[in-house]
Amino acid sequence: MNQNFHRIAAVLIGMAVMVACNIYTFIPIYGSIAASLSIPQSEVVLAGTSFIFFYACGLLTFANAADHFGKKRILVWGMLASAFSSGLVGLSDDFWSLFITRGLQGFCLGSFAPVAFAYTYDLFTGKHRTLLLAFINSGFLFAGILGQLLSEGITRFFGWAAVFFFFAMVYASLFLIGNQTLPPTNVVSVSPSQQFATIVKLLKRKEILYCYGIVFTLLATFIAYYDSLTRYISEDPGLLFLTRAVGLIGAGLSLFTGRLMEALGIYKTLFIGVVLSMISVVAAFIYAYGHEPFIIILSSILFVSAISLLIPTVITLIGNMSGNGRSQALSLYSFLLLGGTSVAPLIIMHLTYVQSLFLLVGCFLFHAWMGGLLYAGRKRWGTGD
């Protein structure tokens, strides 16, 4: 199987990037969609929240369905369903059609993340497994910027509906490529009652709950940061584009997270991520009062770097702690990650830029607190240093 690693990895990473792009496509084009459909921008934000909520529901649904139908089947046919639903989003002509089709798209795209993680564990071991998980996570972070750049660029030349027709074609192509490239894995039937019992056991463990506390606010801070920034510097599209594009540099740090954890330990890596996030918000505060472009660009790089460290570090903690319940633990991880994200736009739209930064400070202090509780009990939970 290792001889096919590069081919399989390329397909999974491509899927990861394209799936995650759609989490962020609405951020730069709220205004364009609102103007096109003649609806308030707040309703477009609500439709975007529909995507996140149903995406989170899809994460739980398909993670458990994969145990019955096979992981390859869920991954591949999920791409085809995503192609169909993405095309429907582009055909929306009012709030309710946008709300329903965007939710359907989110549910279908929920077929990827936890299934891909479990699929990687089934196919590979050792360095190949660690490397592929790191690349998939890097793909998710890369998509955080790429999704915004693609939607803004396509909308500028062809209109917002073309964004979703584009993704429909991409997902259809990934369906064909994945069906030919990805090998099947053994299907181990686990009853719903067993899955539920495992989830209940996980939620009774303090160390898992501490991790999930970080998870719930982690990607929400990413949405909050760029959503508030988009509104704040919307009158300078050149700077906004540059800030997003250069922020991609930070996503590369997730590729070195494994080495950092080996060299420094998992908790030091976690706290480095928290410190970087705080520095990035301090830089954003400085920009809010000084308006120096270099400062906000630096803030963007540091912010993405922080999230790039925190996401794989928390995934590793959850994976180490959950043992045989890893599949259910990772599906819960994905659900909570996106569940928190669904709340972020609804809160941020009512806050000024500076107020949003104070909210981010609170989230990162919360991460530090949860990390401190995990560190204090590390010997009892056997999660290393």
Secondary structure as the mmCIF struct_conf table of DSSP 4:
data_model
#
loop_
_struct_conf.conf_type_id
_struct_conf.id
_struct_conf.beg_label_comp_id
_struct_conf.beg_label_asym_id
_struct_conf.beg_label_seq_id
_struct_conf.end_label_comp_id
_struct_conf.end_label_asym_id
_struct_conf.end_label_seq_id
HELX_RH_3T_P HELX_RH_3T_P1 ASN A 2 ASN A 4
HELX_RH_AL_P HELX_RH_AL_P1 PHE A 5 TYR A 24
TURN_TY1_P TURN_TY1_P1 THR A 25 PHE A 26
HELX_RH_3T_P HELX_RH_3T_P2 ILE A 27 ILE A 29
HELX_RH_AL_P HELX_RH_AL_P2 TYR A 30 LEU A 37
TURN_TY1_P TURN_TY1_P2 SER A 38 SER A 38
HELX_RH_AL_P HELX_RH_AL_P3 GLN A 41 PHE A 69
HELX_RH_AL_P HELX_RH_AL_P4 LYS A 71 GLY A 90
TURN_TY1_P TURN_TY1_P3 LEU A 91 LEU A 91
BEND BEND1 ASP A 94 ASP A 94
HELX_RH_AL_P HELX_RH_AL_P5 PHE A 95 LEU A 109
TURN_TY1_P TURN_TY1_P4 GLY A 110 SER A 111
BEND BEND2 PHE A 112 PHE A 112
HELX_RH_AL_P HELX_RH_AL_P6 ALA A 113 LEU A 123
HELX_RH_AL_P HELX_RH_AL_P7 GLY A 126 PHE A 158
HELX_RH_AL_P HELX_RH_AL_P8 TRP A 160 THR A 181
HELX_LH_PP_P HELX_LH_PP_P1 LEU A 182 PRO A 184
HELX_RH_AL_P HELX_RH_AL_P9 PRO A 192 LEU A 203
TURN_TY1_P TURN_TY1_P5 LYS A 204 LYS A 204
HELX_RH_AL_P HELX_RH_AL_P10 LYS A 206 TYR A 232
TURN_TY1_P TURN_TY1_P6 ILE A 233 GLU A 235
HELX_RH_AL_P HELX_RH_AL_P11 PRO A 237 ALA A 251
HELX_RH_3T_P HELX_RH_3T_P3 GLY A 252 PHE A 256
HELX_RH_AL_P HELX_RH_AL_P12 THR A 257 LEU A 264
HELX_RH_AL_P HELX_RH_AL_P13 ILE A 266 GLY A 290
HELX_RH_AL_P HELX_RH_AL_P14 PRO A 293 SER A 322
HELX_RH_3T_P HELX_RH_3T_P4 GLY A 323 GLY A 325
HELX_RH_AL_P HELX_RH_AL_P15 ARG A 326 ILE A 348
TURN_TY1_P TURN_TY1_P7 MET A 349 HIS A 350
BEND BEND3 LEU A 351 LEU A 351
HELX_RH_AL_P HELX_RH_AL_P16 TYR A 353 ALA A 376
TURN_TY1_P TURN_TY1_P8 GLY A 377 GLY A 377
HELX_RH_AL_P HELX_RH_AL_P17 ARG A 378 TRP A 381
TURN_TY1_P TURN_TY1_P9 GLY A 382 GLY A 382
#
